[in-house]
Amino acid sequence: MKGNCQEPTGSTGVHRRPLAFNPKEAQTVPSTIALVDDDSNLLTSVSMSLEAEGFKVETYSDPTEALESILRRPVDLAILDIKMPGLDGVELLARLRQRSDLPVIFLTSKVDEMDEVFGLRMGADDYITKPFSQRLLLERIRAVLRRRGPSSVTAGEDGEILRRDEMVLDTGRHMCTWKGLPVNLTVTEFLLVLALARRPGHVKSRDQLIDAAYGEHIYVDDRTVDSHVKRLRKKFREVDPEFAQIETLYGVGYRFRAT
């Protein structure tokens, strides 16, 4: 899949918010990024842009080589093109998820809607549509790395422990349990369930959940939240088939059921 980088155009159902751009911010977040795409021009332009902002970038045109390298030398974030010959981005993500909870951003075109949704359900943290601006990609990377922060807190450091019904959320260790059993959540999923559980019984709109999980300066489609919530329910039901705490209020949003 080929694509040039340019300023994004508007599309129906996408939340547009002003982008806060801070070149110094890259210095305060994990800096190694794996960029996987079969477009050599994109690899060159994006890697140059990210390196100029202080990131270390490892580029791969061969997804199989990328998989082997990432598993051998873990990075802080991976950016994967969905459509690649041989091992595509969705399959690459599936294989990574067998061994790692590495944050992943998908690169996709508008015609890849089903692949995009499928990828989010498999555990991608975000996606960006080609063509895109370098500035927008930088903001997405920084947002995902900021959200990743709580998972790196050591066991000896304090963090909030939130208990709701049979669920326990440990923000310091980025851990979730239901009825004493672990529920393996991505960064985005953890932040979404945390936002819902903080005020059980209160409805959170999709906009509010987008702000909780992505921040106020990121473009996100409503469909993205719905995909994450669907995956959340699936993960909890793998632990407890009767799980029904996350309720949908059609046309309004979601809530964590009060008990």
N, C-alpha and C positions, 0 to 999 in steps of 0.2 A: 504494500500500500504506500503510495507516494503522497507527499504533501509539502507545500511551502509554508513558511511561517509568515503570518500577516495579522493585522488587527482583527479580532473576532467581530462578526456581524450579529445583529439581533436575531433571536428566534423565539417563537411562542412558548410561554410557560417557563422561561428561564428567569430567575431572579437576578437582577442587575444591581450591584452595589458599588460605590466608589472603591477603587483599589488603593490601599495604603502601601506606599513603596518606600522601603527603608533599606538601602544598600548595606548598612552595617549589620543588619539582622543576621545575615548568613554566617557571621563570625560566631554567633552564640548557639548554633544548632549543629548536630552531627553533619559531617560534610561530604561523605563518600556516596556517590550516586552511580548506579549502573544504568546506562542508557542502551536499550536494545531496539533496533529498527533496521530494516533492510534498505532504507534510503540513505545512501552515503552523504548526500548533501545535507539532510536533516541532522545526521550524526555530527557533522562538522560544525554546522551553525549553532546547534543547541549546546554542544560541548564547549564551544568557545564562549558562548554567553554565560553558561554556568560557571566556568572557570574564572571568568572575569569578576564574578560575584563572590569568589572565594571557595567554591565547591571543588572537590576532587571528583573527576568524572572518568568512569571506565566505560568505553563504548564497545558495542558488539553488533555486528551485522548477522552473525550466526547465532540463533537462539539456543541451540544445543551447547555451543561453546559457552554462552552466557550462563546457562544453568549450571554447568560444571564449575565454572569459575566462582559464581556467587555462593554456591554451597561450600566450596573450598575456602574462599576468602569472603566472609559475609560483609555486606555493605549496609549503609543506613537506609537506603531507599532505592527502589528500582522503578524505572519508567519503561513500560513495555508497549510496543505497537501490537495491536490485535491481529492484523492481517500480515502474516509473514509466511514465506514458503517453508514447507517442512513442519517444524514445530511452531505453531502459531502462539500468540500471546496468551490466549485462554488456557491452552494446554500447558504452556510454560508456567503460568500462575498455579495451575493445579499441582504440578510437580513440586514447585517451591513450597506450597502449603503443606505438603507431606512432611517437610523437614523444618519449616521456618514460618514465623509470623511476620516476616519482613514487610514493611509498608510498600504498597505498590500503587502506582498511578498508571492508568491505561491511556494510550493514545488511540483515538478512534475517529472514523469519519462519520458523517451524519447518516450514511446508508447502513451503518453497522449497529443499528439500535438494538437488535436482539442480542448480538454478541456483547454489547455494552452492558445490558441488564444482566445477562448471564454471568458476566465477569464480576459484577458487583455482588451477585448472590454467592459467588465462589469465594469472596473475601477481598476483592480489590478495595483500596481505601478511597480512591477518587478516579475520575476520568477527565480527559480534556479532548475536545473535538478539533480535528484538523479542518481547515488551517487555523492556527492559533498565534497569538503574539508571544514573544519571548517574556514580556513583562508578566502576562497572565500565568504562564508556566512557572515562573519564579514564585509568584504568590501561592500557587497551588502546592509547590514543593515545600515552601516555608510553613504553610498551614498544616500539612500532613506531619512534618517534623515536629512542629510545636505540639500537636495532638499526641505525638508519640512519646513526648517527654515523660509522663507519669510512669510508663512501663520500665524506665531505667532507674527508678528510685530503688535504693538498696533496702534490704530487709530490715536494717537497723534504723532507718529513717521513718519519721512519723507520717501518717497519711490518714485521711478520713475513712472511717468504717461506717458504712450506711447499711442498716438492716431494714428490710421490708418484707413482711410475711416470712417466707422460707428462703428469701434471697439475701445474700451478703455481698456488698461491693466494697472492695479495698482499693481506694484510689492510689495509695502509695505504692502498692505492688501490682496495680492494674489486674486484680483478680476478681472473678465473680464465681459465686457458688449458689446452687439451688438445692435445698434439702441436703446440704452438706456435700454435694457432688460438684466438681468443677465444670464450669461452662466456658469454653474457650472462645473469647470474643476478640475481634479486631479493635483497633483504637476507636474507630468511628462507632462501632456497635456499642462499645463500653460507654462512650460519652452520651449516646442516645438513650440507653437504658438508665444511665445515671440522671439525665435530665428529667425523664419521666418519673423515676422513683423518688426524687427529691420532694415532689408534691403529689402524693398519691390521691387519686380522685379528681385532680385538676386536669383539664384538657390542654394539651400542648398543640398548637397549630404547626403545620409543616414549616412555616417561616421560623417559628421559635426553635424547632428542633434543628433546622439548618444552622441557625446562629449558635446553638449549643455545641454542635458537632464540628462545624466548619469555620466558625467565626463570622464576623459581619462584613468581610470584604471579599467574599468568594462567590462566583457564579455557580449556582446549583439548581438543577431541575427538581420539581416536586417528585418526579418518578424515582429519583435517587433515594429519597427518604423512604418511600414505599418499599423499594427493593431491600434496603437495609432492615426495615422492620420485619419484613417477611422472613429474611434470613435469621433475625434474632429469634423469632418465634420457633423456627425450625430447630435452632440450636438448643433452646430450652426444652422443647418437646422430645429431643433425643435423650435428655436426662429424665424428663417427666412427661409422658404422653398426655397428661391431664392439664398441663400448664395453660392457663388462660388469663394471665395477669395483664397482658398488654392488649388493650381494647381499642377498636377502631370506631370513631364517630364519623360516619361518612359525611364528607363535605366540610368537616370541622378540623379533625386531627386525630391524635391518639392520647391515651391516658393509661397510667398504671392503676389497676383496680384497687380501690381502698378496701381493707378488710377490718 
